């Protein structure tokens, strides 16, 4: 299913999903307003709607792997992989994966961090969708893109549940030549 944000019924449903996301001020640091998706995840119909909206874009597209970023990205990635009949690759914080890994370092809006993936998680030419919960500055996802590229994956799309548009993270990813899809925008 594809849709346009001008579609009244779809717009109404996305507005309803958006209303379930709560702001948590000063988390994880003072001055940051954290977008908490757990109220949305608590409602089965809302989680199903999110996965349907995102997943229906890939039915028949031949996606082989959905790669999710720790930790809330795992929730979306596993459900999306199930919906479209793809495998799951997980991208984690350093030291959390038991096998040989490759890593990438990135800058967040509130610091610096690294992520890792198993060196055999994605094979050369594998069609991959990357997904995470929030697109902020694009730093975490850019590092994830680096990892998938280094493994030879063919990135089909870079998806997010929500996007903080004022931080311009989309530009960072699109400049790399990848399409970006975010269901909800703030």
C-alpha positions in Angstrom: 0.0 0.0 0.0 1.3 3.4 -0.8 -0.3 6.5 0.4 -0.1 10.3 0.2 -0.1 12.4 3.3 -3.0 14.3 1.7 -5.2 11.3 1.9 -7.7 12.3 4.6 -8.3 8.9 6.1 -4.5 8.1 6.3 -3.8 11.6 7.7 -6.4 11.0 10.4 -4.8 7.6 11.3 -1.3 9.0 11.4 -2.5 12.0 13.5 -4.0 9.4 15.9 -0.8 7.5 16.1 1.2 10.7 16.6 -1.0 11.6 19.6 0.2 8.4 21.3 3.8 9.6 21.4 4.6 11.4 24.6 7.2 14.1 25.3 9.6 13.4 28.2 11.5 16.6 29.0 15.2 16.6 30.0 15.8 12.9 29.0 18.4 11.6 28.7 20.1 15.0 29.3 18.8 18.4 30.3 17.5 20.3 27.3 16.5 17.2 25.3 12.8 16.4 24.8 12.6 12.6 24.4 9.9 11.2 22.1 8.6 8.2 24.0 6.9 5.6 21.7 6.0 3.2 24.5 2.4 4.5 24.8 2.0 3.7 21.0 3.6 0.2 21.5 1.2 -0.6 24.4 -1.8 -0.5 22.0 -2.0 -3.5 19.8 -4.0 -1.7 17.1 -1.4 1.1 16.9 1.6 -1.2 16.6 -0.2 -3.2 14.0 -1.1 0.0 12.1 2.5 1.2 12.1 3.8 -2.1 10.8 1.1 -2.3 8.2 1.8 1.2 7.0 5.6 0.6 6.7 5.4 -3.1 5.7 2.9 -2.8 2.9 5.4 -0.6 1.1 7.7 -3.7 0.7 5.3 -6.5 -0.2 6.7 -8.1 -3.3 9.9 -5.9 -3.3 12.2 -8.8 -2.5 13.6 -7.4 0.7 15.8 -10.1 2.2 16.9 -8.5 5.5 15.4 -5.8 7.8 18.2 -4.3 9.9 17.1 -2.7 13.2 19.2 -0.5 15.5 19.3 -1.0 19.3 17.1 -0.9 21.1 13.7 0.4 20.0 14.6 -0.2 16.4 14.6 -4.0 17.2 10.9 -3.8 18.0 10.0 -2.3 14.7 12.6 -4.4 12.7 11.4 -7.8 14.0 7.7 -7.0 13.4 8.5 -5.6 9.9 10.7 -8.6 9.0 7.9 -11.0 10.0 5.3 -8.9 8.0 7.3 -9.0 4.8 8.9 -12.4 5.1 12.5 -11.2 5.5 15.3 -12.1 7.9 16.5 -9.8 10.7 19.9 -8.3 11.3 20.5 -6.5 14.6 22.8 -3.5 15.1 23.9 -3.1 18.7 26.0 -1.1 21.1 29.6 -2.3 21.5 30.3 -5.5 23.3 26.7 -6.8 23.0 27.1 -9.2 20.1 28.7 -12.6 20.7 30.4 -13.2 17.4 33.0 -11.2 15.3 31.7 -7.7 14.5 32.5 -4.6 12.6 31.8 -1.2 14.1 31.1 2.5 13.3 31.3 5.6 15.5 28.8 8.5 15.2 27.8 11.7 16.9 24.4 12.2 18.5 22.6 15.4 19.4 23.8 14.8 22.9 27.2 12.9 22.6 29.1 10.3 20.8 28.6 6.5 20.5 29.4 3.4 18.5 27.3 0.5 17.0 28.3 -2.9 15.8 26.9 -5.7 13.6 28.0 -9.3 13.1 30.4 -9.5 10.2 28.2 -12.2 8.6 24.8 -10.6 9.2 24.5 -9.3 5.6 25.9 -10.9 2.5 27.1 -9.0 -0.6 24.1 -7.8 -2.7 21.4 -8.6 -0.1 18.4 -6.3 -0.3 18.2 -4.5 3.0 15.7 -2.1 4.7 17.2 -0.2 7.7 14.8 0.9 10.4 14.9 2.8 13.6 12.4 4.5 15.9 13.5 8.1 15.5 15.3 10.2 12.9 16.9 13.1 14.7 20.3 14.3 13.4 20.8 11.2 11.3 24.1 10.2 13.1 23.1 6.8 14.3 21.5 5.8 11.0 24.5 7.1 9.0 26.7 4.8 11.1 24.3 1.9 10.4 24.4 2.7 6.7 28.2 2.6 6.9 28.0 -0.9 8.4 25.6 -2.3 5.8 27.6 -0.7 3.0 30.8 -2.3 4.3 29.1 -5.7 4.3 28.0 -5.2 0.7 24.3 -4.8 1.4 22.0 -3.2 -1.1 20.0 -0.6 0.9 16.5 -0.3 -0.5 15.2 2.3 2.0 15.9 3.9 5.4 12.8 4.0 7.5 11.7 5.5 10.8 8.6 5.5 12.9 9.0 9.2 13.5 11.2 12.1 12.3 12.2 15.3 14.2 12.2 17.5 11.0 13.8 20.5 12.7 17.1 18.5 13.2 17.5 17.9 9.4 18.7 14.3 9.7 16.9 13.4 6.5 19.3 15.5 4.5 22.3 13.7 5.8 20.8 10.3 4.6 19.4 11.5 1.3 22.7 13.1 0.5 24.2 9.6 0.6 21.6 8.6 -2.1 19.2 6.7 0.0 15.4 7.2 0.2 14.1 8.0 3.6 10.6 7.2 4.8 9.2 8.4 8.2 5.6 7.7 9.1 5.2 10.5 11.7 6.8 13.9 11.6 7.4 16.4 14.4 
